[in-house]
Amino acid sequence: MVSIEAPLAALGTVELVEVANRTQSRTWRALMQHHPLGAGPLCGAQRRYLVRSRAGWLGALSFSAPARRLAARDGFIGWDDAIRRAQLPLVINNSRFLIVPSVKVAHLASHVLSLAERRLADDWHTRYGVRPVLLETFVDSARHQDTCYRTANWIALRHTCGRGRQDRHRQAQGSPKHIFVRSLLRNWRNHLVDAAPPVAPAPAPAIAMDWAEQEFGPARLPDARLQRRLLTVARDFYARPCANVPQACGTRANQGSLSVL
């Protein structure tokens, strides 16, 4: 692991390397051992990046599907339920962000966030056919400082109530997180509030590894057909995150896959 304590200028060029192969994926996961949430799994569509300079790997970050409902965010945007369902794919979540503990460089974290903002919309559009408009993230203020987000001009909203994606019983057993958002366009609210037809991701390019393969590829099911169905169902639910099971799966065969899986 890189160990360095220096000013930002001493690092030279800092760049983001998009995770595109298994070697880079292993490096990303290894670095995420230092993150409180670990490597995942991440939710839905995703882009993962490594942070590199001439000194070596400095950190890693990822962006993935947003929270389905978030009162502070939805109120800030001006969403009602119908518009939120239609426009939710235009929001993505900064689900992981790590500068390795042995790298102590002032302003590096905010610099990395700025680098990500410059390229993320193009990278996401290339992969999924959707150009995101707004970023969101959650910071556990009791454990971590939020200085880098504030320095990078993210907007602080309220705290969450401590519920996660799987909290279906409203018990709020998690710790509240501070919500931050960052727009990628000047007229971002026009894109998010305009009640356009639902935005559906375009089919992903035919590449060796997509997010579903990265997350579920290691699963060892007894039949190759079940393995393929698992990936199909995962992609179906990403494409229509707010839909019920019949709407998301589309066919009886795919619905039946859920009971088999």
Beta strands, then each sheet from edge to edge (+ up, - down):
strand 1: 4-5
strand 2: 15-18
strand 3: 46-53
strand 4: 56-64
strand 5: 91-99
strand 6: 103-104
strand 7: 134-139
strand 8: 155-159
strand 9: 178-183
sheet 1: 1+ 6+
sheet 2: 2+ 3- 4+ 5- 7- 9+ 8-
end
